[in-house]
Amino acid sequence: MGAWGYKTFENDEASDWLYELEESSDLSVIENALTFEDSYIEAPDACNALAAAEILLAIAGNPHSELPENAAAWVAEHSHLNSAALFPVAVASLTKILSDNSELKELWEESEDFSSWKKDVNEIVAALQNS
């Protein structure tokens, strides 16, 4: 995973996922990113889930952080979509990412930015729960 910061969109995986989102016209790409097949979550899947959660918040008018330009443009075009039903799914997914079965968490634990990353993810979870 190429990361240049601990924020959701500061890595290659989330940036690549945004290209997939740009090609969609509904919430299916977001829902797919929030659904994990295995109990152990690989880092790329976790990065995509975090990006999907941030997009959900932005659609609901409560963005967690500054979105990349292409994400903000997609959100503006799709703000009519009802994303609220996916909030509990996103909370469950992010809670799994923060668990011991997450490669992304393991990678961040090896970094001096682990506490900042964890705080940021917890803020996304709280925003989802309060929206």
Secondary structure as the mmCIF struct_conf table of DSSP 4:
data_model
#
loop_
_struct_conf.conf_type_id
_struct_conf.id
_struct_conf.beg_label_comp_id
_struct_conf.beg_label_asym_id
_struct_conf.beg_label_seq_id
_struct_conf.end_label_comp_id
_struct_conf.end_label_asym_id
_struct_conf.end_label_seq_id
STRN STRN1 ALA A 3 ALA A 3
BEND BEND1 TRP A 4 LYS A 7
TURN_TY1_P TURN_TY1_P1 THR A 8 PHE A 9
BEND BEND2 GLU A 10 GLU A 10
STRN STRN2 ASN A 11 ASN A 11
HELX_RH_AL_P HELX_RH_AL_P1 ASP A 12 GLU A 22
TURN_TY1_P TURN_TY1_P2 GLU A 23 GLU A 23
BEND BEND3 SER A 25 LEU A 27
HELX_RH_AL_P HELX_RH_AL_P2 SER A 28 ALA A 33
TURN_TY1_P TURN_TY1_P3 LEU A 34 LEU A 34
BEND BEND4 GLU A 37 TYR A 40
STRN STRN3 ILE A 41 ILE A 41
HELX_LH_PP_P HELX_LH_PP_P1 GLU A 42 GLU A 42
HELX_RH_AL_P HELX_RH_AL_P3 ALA A 43 ILE A 59
TURN_TY1_P TURN_TY1_P4 ALA A 60 GLY A 61
BEND BEND5 HIS A 64 SER A 65
HELX_LH_PP_P HELX_LH_PP_P2 GLU A 66 PRO A 68
HELX_RH_AL_P HELX_RH_AL_P4 GLU A 69 GLU A 77
TURN_TY1_P TURN_TY1_P5 HIS A 78 HIS A 80
BEND BEND6 LEU A 81 LEU A 81
HELX_RH_3T_P HELX_RH_3T_P1 ALA A 84 LEU A 86
HELX_RH_AL_P HELX_RH_AL_P5 PHE A 87 ILE A 97
TURN_TY1_P TURN_TY1_P6 LEU A 98 LEU A 98
BEND BEND7 SER A 99 SER A 99
TURN_TY1_P TURN_TY1_P7 ASP A 100 ASN A 101
STRN STRN4 SER A 102 SER A 102
HELX_RH_AL_P HELX_RH_AL_P6 GLU A 103 GLU A 109
TURN_TY1_P TURN_TY1_P8 GLU A 110 GLU A 110
BEND BEND8 SER A 111 SER A 111
TURN_TY1_P TURN_TY1_P9 GLU A 112 ASP A 113
HELX_RH_AL_P HELX_RH_AL_P7 PHE A 114 ASN A 130
#
